Amino acid sequence: MDIPRADSFSIGVPFLVAHLHRAFRQKRRFFSACLPAFLFTLWCCSLYALDPHQPLGQLYHTSWGAKQGVSGNVTALAQTTDGYLWVGTTDGLLWFDGISFEQYQPEIGSLPAVSVSALMAVPDGGLWVGFSRGGASFIRDRRVTNYSDSDGFPVSTVRCFARDRTGAIWAAVVGGFARLEAGRWQEIGIDWNYPNNTAWKLLVDGEGTLWVATGREIVFLPEGKERFQTTGLQTGEVSVLTQAPDGTILFYDDLLKKIRVFRHHKDHKIEVLPDIDVTANSSLIDRDGALWVGAGDGISRIPFPDRVPGYRFKRRAERFTEAQGLSNQTVEAILEDREGNIWVGTDGGLDRFRYRNLAWFPLRGGPFCLVTGPDGDVWAGSRGESFPVVRVEDGKPAVDGPTEVFTAYRDPDGTTWFSGNRGLLHWQNGRFVKMPVPDRVEKLSLSSIPRGRIIASAITKDRLGDLWVAFGGSGEFRLKNAIWTFLQILPDHPDWSAGFAFTDSEDRVWLYWGDRIARYDHGNIRVFDSKDGLDVGPPNIISERNQQIWVGGESGLTFLQGERFHTVQSAEPTGFTSVTGLIATRNGDLWLSTGSGIVHIPASEVENVILHPEHKVTFEVFDLISDLPEPLQRKDDVYAPGAIQAEDGTLWFATRNGAVRVNPTRIYRNPFPRRSRFDPSRATTGSILRSRVRHFLP
């Protein structure tokens, strides 16, 4: 179960830094006025929803229970126009500002009961609340209006509300069905041609028709009419009544234990469609058409109901249960918010599912070296002695693949090199071939007892086809025409082995050791260090795009301009620390594996900092709060980069116990924030945003 930490509801919004909370205590009056202006960034409208192609288990899941302020069974959910999430529970009405849950207390008036059974938000910003012990309340602008039997409201548990297109409010109550007229509730009965004295579920469809599950049948009231008509569909008790985007209506019939489906044609004819063989306490069809069903066995999702052959929905349903982190096995309510996130109320708390901008693949035996294999798939080599090279997406092991992998290199000819099994291996034509190493390296290995391991710490190939390999304790070597030649790169330390090797577009080989970088340019060697502006701590990674050299180090990111390095300045205090992976994409973006998470610097910011090295760049971070399931891998015991780009353009990052894949063309953001309604009364001590910054794009 993921416990939230100052979370937001989408990755595409800017956040306030944590010191606002401290400042709030000092200047409470200021923040009381300004909080709603900040809240719009938290709940603003988005065009995006959950990707139905992303498996339910890969969605970002967050859970809240009693320890986080959600006590009792969650029975109802709603989101008002100001963006607040409202949670109805058996212990009271809660509202949520993105950070904390608070028991709702109106400024004027009081709620008549505690246990909430129904909620409905309306376009004017108000909220209807129904109670388990009977009665209803309408909340707007922190004022409450209560309705009881003295106002004509039926006396029993409120099942649900509905609002038709004229603005009329309807209430389904145990033992009653009523409509609000001129401030008083009017019972709906025989004069409306309504056939029962109770109502189970209400639905106003896209045409303005009011549908009612009476507990015996489904009836409907066309817009503008005052007499209900029957569908002829006999039912038992109904717990779900909803409409699909194509106009199809679904309801759960407790008598048959199935979701029944029908279509209402303009001539009022009813077309009965195949049933959905699932049980349901609650249900929702999201904006992408995926069907969500909650029952006593967790939450289920059917991503494409219309594509299920033979209507065998159970086989296609994805399920998420208490064993996977759901707050409780019994689901009572489901809500899709304005950003497309799915909220699930259970008998143990509240859960949220939202799109994750990456897919995670757990692996065994890390740390890992990621590399593109001969088939174009991404493979992972493990430092573990018992875990051979595997294909990341499905865990398929490579035939006779090596263990104890320290580094891996994709050769421009499409083959792959590994430092593994205490030697140098070449993967080609489906076979791993152990390559002979330089005599000096072999003798050094044999000179120790027990025999020392042969570790290649850096591998690259130049345009002439010569292979460059750094062997631990022996230095740099070049393989040309099957003959190894020792290359003295650092005169004062000839036996130092480089931690990384890279060949740029001008056929220059770049190597690093400790706090220095060497460039081998067709026999000419140039060494860069702090005197040349290389001031990002020990280097970890070197990359290039459009003849621009970039270096990631322990304390930052830098680039070469002329013969001098310039450290990239961050617009935010977090900066770029522990850069272990660096990908320069074709469109000019930079993607980094850092201590903070996956950092994305857009091409416009990259261009700006190259032209103006003093420019402080803005960027976005995909981290443990927003997307990552676990920390990124640090550069311990492996020499491979922490990030690579596959042939299909996807980006791969090594994590502590696996790897994540990011498709840079499918990043969900929130590009259209709207202004919030100014409401000083919304600010309370517990609702001040304490979110740490993780998104820094303007």
N, C-alpha and C positions, 0 to 999 in steps of 0.2 A: 504493500500500500504506500502510495506517495503522499506524504504530508506536505501541504503547501507552505511556501516561504515567500511572503510578500509577492504573490503571484498576480499576473494580469490575465486578461481573457483572450488576447491574441498577440502574436509576435509583432504585429505591425504597428504598434503604438509606442510613442515615447513615454518614458516613465520619470517619476520624481525620485530623487536620491533620498537615501535613508535619513539624512540629517533634517529633513522637513519635520519629522516627528519631534525632534528636540526643539526645533525652532517654534513649533506649534505651542509647546508648553510655555514658551516665553511670550509669544504674541498670539494668543488664542483668538482675540477679536479679529485680527487680520485674516487668519485662516478660516474663521467662520464665514467670512464674506467670500473667500476665494476658492474654497474647496470644490464647489460645483463646477467651476471653470476647469479644474484639474480632472474632475471625474469624467468629462466627456471623452478624454483620451482613453479611458479605461473601457468604456462601453459603446464607443461610437460604431456606427453601422458599417458593415462590410459586405462586399459582394461575394465573399467566399463562404463555403460551408465545409463540412467534413468530406474528404475525398472518399467516395464509395469504393475506390480501388485500394485504398489503404486498409489492410486488415484491422479488425476491431482490436486485436491484441497489440497492434503497433501504434494505435492512437495514444496521445498523451493523457494519462489518467491521473486525476487528483481526487482524493477522498477526504471528507471532513466528518468527524464524529463528535461524541460528547466532549472529548478533550479539546476540540477546536471550536466549541460553542454550539454544536448542533445536537441537542438532546431530544429524546423522544423519537417517535416514528414520524418520518417526513411524509405527509399525506397530500400536499399540494404545492405547486410551484407557479410563479408568475414573474414577469419582468415588466416594470412600468416604463413609461416613455422617458423618464429621466435616467434610465439605465440601471436602476437598482434591481437586484434580485430579491424576491420575496419568497420566504420559505415557511409554509404552514406545517406545524408539527402538533403532536398531541400535547406538547408542553408549552405551546404558544406560537405567536407570530414573530418571525425573525426577518431582519433585512440585512443585506450583505453589500458592502461597498467595495469588494475586491480584496480586502484585507481581513476584516473581522466580521463576525456575526453579532448582532445586537438584538435584544428583545425590544420589540417595537412598543413605544409609548407615545401616543398622540399628545400634542401640545394643548389641544382643546378637546375635552371629552375623554372618554375611556372606553375600552373594548368591553363588551358585556360578558365575554366568556374567554376561556383559555385555549381549549383544544380546537384546532382548526381542521375543517374537513374539505374546504373548497376555496379556491382563489381565482380571480379573473381580473386582469388589467384591461383598462379601457382607453380609447384614444385621447381623452381629455387629461390624461395623467393620473386618473384615479385608480383605485383598487377596490374590488369587491371581495369581502371576506365572509365565508360561511362557517358556522360552528357546529361541532359534533352534538352539542347539547341544544341546538336550535338557535335561531336568530341569525341576523346578517348585519354587516357594517360596511359603510362606504367611506374610504379614506382618500382625502385629497388635500394637498397643501398642509399636511400634518394636523388636519382637522378630521374628526370622525362623526359620522351620522349613523346611528344605530336603528335597526328595525326589528320589531318583535311582533307577537300576536296582536298587540294593541294597534299595530299599523297594518294588520291584515296578513302578516307574514306567517306561513305555516309553521307549526310548532313541532319541529323534530330536526334530525340531522340533515344538513344541507349537502346534497350530492354534487351539484354543479350549478354554474350560471351560464347564461348565453346573452349576447347582445346582438340584436338584429341590425339591419342597415338603416333603420329609422332612428336608432339609438335606444330603443326599448330594451329593458332588462327583464330577463326571464330567469326563474329559479326552479330547479328540480329538487324537491325535498322529500324525505321519507314521509309518505302519507299526504303529500301536497304538491301542487304545481301552480305557480303564480306568476303574474306579470305586474311590473311597477307602472302605475299610471298616476300622474299628478301627485306624487309623493306618498301614494298609498298602494299596497299590494292587492291585486284583484285575483281571486281564485279562478283558475281555468278549468271549466267543466263542460257540462252538457250544452251550454249556450254557445260554446266554441266547437261543438261536435267532438269534444275530447272524450275518449272512451274509458278513462280510468281516473282514480282519485290520487294517483301518485305518478312520478316520472323518475326514470333512472338516469338517462343521459340526454343531453341536448347538443345540437349542432346547427349552426347557421352556415350553409354552403356558399359557394362562390356566386350563386344566382340570387342569394338573399332568402332562400327557402329555409324555414326552421324545421328540423327533423327532431323527433322525440321518440326515445325508446320508453314505452309505457310499462314494461315488465311483462307484457303479453304480446305486443306487436310493435311494428315500426309505423308511425304516422308522420305526416308532414303538413306544413302550413305554407302555401306559396306566398311570396311577398305581396303585401297589400290586401290579403284575404283575412277573413275572420272565422273560417271554419276549417278544421283539420280534415285531411283526407287519409284514407288507409292505403298502405302499400300491399296489403294482403300477406305480408311476411309475419308469421307467427313466431314468437320468441319466448325465451325465458328471461331471467334477469340479465341485464346488459351492463357491462363495466367499461366498455370502450365503444365510442361512436366518433368516427373521424372520416375525413375525405382525402382521397389521393389527388395529386396534381391533375390527373386526367378526368376528374369529376367522379370517379368511382367512390362509392361509400362503403366503409367497412364497419362492422360492429362485432363485438364478442358476445356470443350467445352462451350463457352459462349452462343452459340446458343441454346443448349439444357439445359443449367444451371445444368450440371451434370459433375462429373468426369467419364470419359470413360476409359475402361481398355481393353488391348489386350495383347496377347503373340505372339512373333515373333519366328517361328521355323526355324531350320537350313536350311530347303528347301525354306525359305522365305515366307512360308504360314503364314497368319495372322489369329489367333484365337481370335475372339471377346468374351470377358468375360462380366459378368453382370456389369452394371453401379453402381457407388456410388452416391447416391442421396444427395449430399451436394454441396453448393456453395463454390467457392474458389478464392481468389486473389493470394494466395501462398500456397505451400504445401511442405511437407518433410516426408520421411519415415526414421525413425531413425534406428540405428544399431540393435535394438531389433525387428524391423518390425512394430513398432507402427506408425500409420498414423496421422500426424499433418496437420491441415487445418486452414488457416487464411482467414477471409472474413470480411464483415462489421458488423458481430455480435460477434466478439471476436475470440479467439483461441480455436480450438476443437482438441481432441485427441481420436482416436479409438485404444485402446491398442492392440487388436488382431483381425485385419480385417478378417483374414482367418477363424475365429471361429464364425463370425456373421451369425446366421441362417437366410436364406432367404434374405441375403444381406440388411437387414434393419439397415443400418448404423446410421441413425439419432437417433434411439432409444438407440444405444450403445455408441454414442459419448459423451465424457466428455467435458464440456465447461467451459471456464474461460473468464470472461467479465470485462468490466470497473467497474461494480458494485463490483467485487471481488478484484479490485486493478490493473487491466491491465491499462497500460498507456493511451490507447485509444481503442475504440471499433473497429476501422478499422485497420486490420493487412495487412501489405504490404510485409513483408519479414520474412523468418524463416531460421535459421542456427543451425546445430548441431556442436559444437566445438569438439576438440580432446579428451576432457574428457567426452563427452557424454552429456554435458549440452545443453539445447535448448534455443536459443536466438530468440526473437520475436521483429521485428521492426513494429511500429504502426505510425499512424498519430499524436501521442502525445508523442512519446519517444521510449524507449527501455526496454524490459523485459527479464528476465532470469528465467528459471525453472531448478532446479537441484535436484538430489536425496537428500532426507532428511533421516538421519539415525535413524529416529524415527517416530512414528505415534502419533498424538495429538488428545485427546478426551476432548472437552470442557465440563465442568460440572457447575452446579449452586450451590451457597450456601456455598462456601468454608470458612475457610480452611478445608482440607480433611484428612481423615484417609484411607489409602489403605490397603486392606486385601484380601487374597484368601478365597473365600467362600466354602461351602460344595461341590459345583459342580466343583470346580477347577478354575472357572472364577474369575476375579479380581473385587472386589466391593469397593465402596467408601462411607464412612460415612461422613456426613457434620456437621459442627458446627452450621449451620443454624437451626433455629427452624422450618422452613417450608419445609425442604428438607430431605426426608428419604433416607435410604441406597439405592443406585442404582448400577446396573451392569455397569461398566465403558464403555465397548465397544458399547453398544446400548442404555444406559440410562434407561433400564428397572428397575422399582422400585421393591424392595423386598416386598413381601406381609407382611403388618403390620410392616414394617421396622422402626427402631427407628430414631429419629432426635436428635440434640444436641449431636453428637458423639464426645467424647474426645479421645478415643483410641479404638483399635480393635486388636484382637489376634487370630491367627490361631492355634487351638489346635492340637497336634499331632494325636488325634483320628479323625481328619477331620472335626470337628465342629468349630464354630467360636464364640468368646466372644466379646461383645461390652460394653463400658461404654457409655450409651446413655439413653435418656428419664429419666434423673435424677436417674439412677439406673444401676444395673449390669444385662445384658441380655445374654442368651445363645441361639445361633441359631443352631438348630438341627432338622432334619426331616422336614425341611421347615417351622418351627415355631420358633418365638422368645419367649423364656420363661424368665420371670423376676425372678431373683434369690434373695432369702433372703440375706441380708447383715448382718455383725456382729452387735450385739446389741449396742456396743459402737458407731458404725458409725450411726446407726439409731437414737440414743439418741442425738448425736451431731447435726444431721440434724433437729430434732424436737425442739432443744433448741433455735433456732433463729427464728425471725419473720421478714419477712415471712420465711417459712421453707427453710432451706439451701439445696442446691443441693448436691446430692451424686455423687461424681466423682471418678472413678477408674483411677488413673494415670499410672499404670503399671500392666501388667498381664503376667504370665508365668506359666508353669506346669513342675514339675519335673518328673523323671522317675517312681516314685512310684504312679504317677497319682494325686498327691496333687496340687491343684491350689493355686498359690501365687498372691495376689492382694494387691496393695497399694491404700488406700483410703485417699483422700485429708483431711488433718487436723487430721487424726487418726493414721496413720502409716501403718505398714506391717502386713498382715494377711495371714494365710494358711488355706485352706479348705480341710479337710480330713474326709471322711466318713460323709459328710453333716454337719460337725461341724467346726466352725470358731475358730482359735486359734491366739491370738496376738503374734507377734514375735518382740522382742526388738533387733533391728539390731544396731542402734547407741545409746549407753548408755546415751550420753548427749543430744540427741534429739530423744526420742522414738516415738514422734508423727509425725516426718517428713515422708512424703510419697515420695517414690522413683519416679523419672521421667521416668524410664525405667527399665524393668526387662528382664533377659535373662538366659536361662538354657543351659549350655555347654554340650559337649559330655561326660564329666566325672560326669555329674549330679550335677554340682555346680551351684548355683544361683548367678547371678551378678546383683547388683542394684547400682543406682547412685543418689546422691543428691548434688546440688550446685557444689562444686569443689572436691568432693571425690567419690570414688567407693568402694563398699563393696562386698566381695566374701563370700558366705555362703557355706561351704564345710562340709555337713553332721554334722552340729552342731558347727563347728569351723568357727569363723568370722574373716576375715582379711580386714582391711580398708586401702585403698591406697589413698595417696594425693600427694602434690607437693614434699614432702620429698622422695617419692618413684619414682620420675621422671614423675609423672602425671602433665604435664605442657602444656596442650592444652586448657586451659580455662575450663569453665563449660562443662562437658560431655553432649553429645546428643544421642549417639548411641553406642551399644556394639555388636560385632559379633565375629564369630569364624569359622575357617576352618582348619582342620588337627591339632586340639589341639592348634592352635595359636589364642590368644585373641587380637582383634583389638578394639580400641576405637576412635570414632570421636567426636571432641569437637568444641567449638566456634572458636578456633584459630589453629586447626590442627588435625593431625592424629597421633596416637601412638599405639605401640604394647607392649605386656608383654613378657619379656624374663627373666626367673628365677622369681624373685620377684621384678623386676624393669621395669618400663615403659621406652620406648625409642621413642622419637618424630621423626617422619619420616621427613627427610629434602628434600625439593624440589630442582630440578636442575634449576628451574626458579624462578624469584622474586615473581610470583603470589602466589605460595604456595597452601596450602589447608586451606581455611577459611570457617567457618560456616558449618561444616560437620554434616548434619542432617540425612543422610541415608548412609548405608554401607552394601554392598553385597559382600561376598566372594564366588565366583563361584567355581564349581567343578574342573575347570581346573587351579585354583590357582590365577585367576585374582581378582583384587579389583575394584569395581565400587562405586563411592561416589556421593552423592547429596551434592553440595557445593555452596557457594556464587558465585563462578565463573561459575558454570554450572555442567554438568555431567562429572565427572573425571573418566578416565579408566587407571588403573595402571596394566600393563601386568604381568603375572606370573613370567617372568624372572626377572623383577625389584623387585617384591615382595620377591622372593627367595634371591636376592642379598642383599636387605636391612636387611633381617633377619640374614643373615650370617655376614653382615658388617653394623651395625646400623648407622655408619657415612656416608654411601653411600647416595648420593643425587639422588633421583629417577627421571626418565623421565616418561612422561605420555602424554595422549591426553585429550583434553577438547571438549565437545559438548556443545556449548553455544549459545547465542542469535545471534551471527554472523554466526555460522556454521549450526545450526540445530534447536535450541529451538525456539518455537513460542512466548514464554513469559518466565519471570523469574521463577525459581523453587520456590516452597513454602518454606518459612522460618518456623521455629518451633514456631509459635505463637498460643496460645490457643488450641493446640492439643499436645498429648503426643506420638502419633504414629510415627514410623520412616518415613523419607521422601522417602524411596525406599524399594521395596520388590521384591522378585523373585517368579514368578508364577510357577505352576507345569510343564508347558511346557518349562521352561528355559528362557522365556522372562523376561526382567527387567522392572519394572514400577516405575516411579518417579512422585511425586505430584508436580504440578505447581500451580501458583497463582489462576488460574481459571479452573483447570482440571487436566489431567494426561497424561503422555507420555509413550509410550511403545518402548523399544529398544530390538531388537533381536541381541544378541552379536555374533551370527554366520553369520550375514549379515551386517557387517560394511563395507561400501565402502571407500576405501583408494586409494592412488596413489602410488603404490609400486615401480614404475620404472621411476624415474625422469631421463631425458636425459640432456646431456651437451648442453648448448646454444651456438649459433654462437657468437663469440666475436665481438661486434660492438659498439665502444665508442660513435659513433654519436647518438645512441639511447637515451642516457641520456639527459633529459631536466629537468628543475626545477620542472615542474608539474608532472613528471612521476616517481619521486623517491618513492619507496615503503614506505608507512607509516603504514603498517599493524601491528596491535597489535598481540602478540603471542597468539595462542590458541592451537597449536599442538606441543608437545615437545618430540615426539618419534624420536630417531635417524634415 
